[in-house]
Amino acid sequence: MVDYKAVIKEIPTYTVYYKRYVAESIDTFLNISEEDNFLMDLSDRVLAENPQIALTEPDYNVMIYEDGIFSDHDIHYLYCDAVTAKGKDCEDYAFDVLEGCTAVTVAHKGPYCELGKAHAFARDWIAANGYEQAGPPRDSAIDGCWNQDSEENYLTEVQIPVRKR
């Protein structure tokens, strides 16, 4: 059994570049390696094509579940990465503002295929503590294939925007 803890956080407003993805499953979408990381390739491209901007420090990126609920199959993701300013939109990506929110957050350590457990814990905590969901859930990758050798050491923060009932 995983020992999850819910934390209420204020997520700030960010300027982001974003791209939409549709994935068969979490496993197929996030089955990437440091050498073959399409999200890093996208980031490199955005920065090369918009040299006047940079990624924020600290880095903030999220996969937003556009259907409004967590799913581990037939997923419509909006991938967002925070940048210092808007750049030029193109066919593959665009820029926008991701509004800040109050969110219930749950740290998940381990493989992406087990993220559903953290989402279920967060949903149960929200229901039991007088909150309601106020926006689509997000997953923010903190540690992954780019800096960890084992999936057991991956760290993802589940973020669900909420408001008091």
C-alpha positions as CSV (number, residue, x, y, z in Angstrom):
1,M,0.0,0.0,0.0
2,V,1.3,3.4,-1.0
3,D,1.3,6.1,1.8
4,Y,-0.1,9.2,0.1
5,K,-0.7,12.6,1.7
6,A,-2.9,15.4,0.3
7,V,-1.6,18.9,0.4
8,I,-3.5,22.1,-0.5
9,K,-1.2,24.3,-2.7
10,E,-1.6,27.6,-4.6
11,I,-0.4,27.0,-8.1
12,P,0.6,30.3,-9.7
13,T,-0.4,31.6,-13.1
14,Y,2.1,30.7,-15.8
15,T,2.7,31.6,-19.4
16,V,3.1,28.3,-21.2
17,Y,3.6,26.8,-24.6
18,Y,1.2,23.9,-25.1
19,K,0.5,21.0,-27.5
20,R,-2.5,18.6,-27.6
21,Y,-1.9,14.8,-27.6
22,V,-4.2,11.8,-27.8
23,A,-2.8,8.6,-26.2
24,E,-4.0,5.1,-26.2
25,S,-2.7,4.7,-22.6
26,I,-0.4,6.3,-20.1
27,D,2.1,3.5,-20.6
28,T,2.3,4.0,-24.4
29,F,2.5,7.8,-24.1
30,L,5.1,8.0,-21.4
31,N,7.2,5.1,-22.5
32,I,10.0,7.4,-23.3
33,S,13.7,7.3,-22.6
34,E,16.3,10.0,-22.1
35,E,17.5,9.4,-25.6
36,D,14.1,9.4,-27.2
37,N,12.1,12.0,-25.3
38,F,9.6,13.7,-27.7
39,L,8.6,16.2,-25.0
40,M,12.2,17.3,-24.6
41,D,12.5,17.5,-28.4
42,L,9.4,19.8,-28.4
43,S,10.9,22.0,-25.7
44,D,14.2,22.3,-27.6
45,R,12.2,23.2,-30.8
46,V,10.1,25.8,-29.0
47,L,13.2,27.5,-27.5
48,A,15.1,27.3,-30.8
49,E,12.2,28.9,-32.7
50,N,11.6,31.5,-30.0
51,P,15.1,32.5,-28.8
52,Q,13.7,35.5,-26.8
53,I,12.1,33.1,-24.2
54,A,13.3,30.5,-21.8
55,L,11.9,27.8,-19.5
56,T,11.0,29.1,-16.0
57,E,13.1,28.4,-13.0
58,P,12.1,26.3,-11.3
59,D,10.7,24.3,-14.3
60,Y,6.9,23.7,-14.3
61,N,5.3,21.4,-16.8
62,V,2.0,19.6,-16.6
63,M,-0.1,17.1,-18.5
64,I,-3.7,18.2,-18.2
65,Y,-6.5,15.7,-18.7
66,E,-8.7,17.6,-21.1
67,D,-11.7,15.3,-20.5
68,G,-11.8,16.6,-16.9
69,I,-11.1,13.3,-15.3
70,F,-8.1,11.0,-14.8
71,S,-8.0,8.2,-17.3
72,D,-5.3,5.7,-18.0
73,H,-6.6,4.9,-21.6
74,D,-7.9,6.9,-24.5
75,I,-6.4,10.1,-23.0
76,H,-6.7,13.6,-24.3
77,Y,-3.7,15.5,-22.9
78,L,-2.8,19.1,-23.0
79,Y,1.0,19.3,-22.4
80,C,2.0,22.6,-21.0
81,D,5.5,23.9,-20.2
82,A,6.0,27.2,-18.4
83,V,8.1,29.8,-20.2
84,T,9.2,33.4,-19.5
85,A,7.1,35.0,-22.2
86,K,4.8,34.2,-25.1
87,G,6.4,33.3,-28.4
88,K,5.1,32.8,-31.9
89,D,2.3,30.2,-32.3
90,C,2.7,27.6,-35.1
91,E,1.0,24.5,-36.4
92,D,2.6,22.2,-33.8
93,Y,2.3,24.3,-30.6
94,A,0.9,27.6,-29.3
95,F,1.3,29.9,-26.3
96,D,-1.3,30.9,-23.7
97,V,-1.7,31.7,-20.0
98,L,-2.4,28.8,-17.6
99,E,-4.4,30.5,-14.8
100,G,-3.3,29.8,-11.2
101,C,-5.5,27.8,-8.9
102,T,-5.9,26.2,-5.5
103,A,-5.2,22.5,-5.9
104,V,-5.1,19.4,-3.9
105,T,-1.7,17.8,-4.6
106,V,-0.5,14.3,-4.0
107,A,3.1,13.2,-4.6
108,H,3.3,9.8,-6.4
109,K,6.6,8.0,-6.4
110,G,6.9,5.1,-8.9
111,P,5.8,4.1,-12.4
112,Y,3.4,6.3,-14.4
113,C,1.2,3.2,-14.9
114,E,0.3,3.5,-11.1
115,L,-0.7,7.2,-11.2
116,G,-4.4,6.1,-11.0
117,K,-3.8,5.2,-7.3
118,A,-2.7,8.8,-6.5
119,H,-5.6,10.3,-8.5
120,A,-8.1,8.0,-6.6
121,F,-6.6,9.0,-3.3
122,A,-6.9,12.7,-4.2
123,R,-10.5,12.4,-5.4
124,D,-11.4,10.6,-2.2
125,W,-9.7,13.2,-0.1
126,I,-11.5,16.0,-1.9
127,A,-14.9,14.4,-1.3
128,A,-14.2,13.7,2.4
129,N,-12.8,17.2,3.2
130,G,-15.5,19.6,1.9
131,Y,-14.0,20.4,-1.5
132,E,-15.1,19.9,-5.1
133,Q,-13.1,19.7,-8.3
134,A,-12.8,23.1,-10.0
135,G,-10.9,22.1,-13.2
136,P,-9.2,19.2,-15.0
137,P,-6.6,17.2,-13.1
138,R,-2.9,17.6,-14.0
139,D,0.2,15.5,-13.6
140,S,3.5,17.4,-13.1
141,A,6.6,15.4,-13.6
142,I,9.3,16.2,-11.2
143,D,11.7,13.2,-11.6
144,G,11.6,10.9,-14.6
145,C,13.7,9.1,-17.3
146,W,15.8,12.3,-17.8
147,N,17.3,12.1,-14.3
148,Q,16.4,8.7,-12.8
149,D,17.6,5.2,-13.7
150,S,14.6,3.4,-12.3
151,E,10.8,3.9,-12.7
152,E,10.6,3.3,-8.9
153,N,12.3,6.7,-8.4
154,Y,10.0,8.7,-10.7
155,L,8.2,11.5,-8.9
156,T,5.0,13.0,-10.2
157,E,2.8,15.5,-8.5
158,V,-0.9,15.0,-9.1
159,Q,-2.7,18.3,-9.0
160,I,-6.5,18.7,-8.9
161,P,-7.9,22.2,-8.9
162,V,-10.5,22.6,-6.1
163,R,-12.8,25.0,-4.3
164,K,-14.6,24.7,-1.0
165,R,-18.1,23.3,-1.3
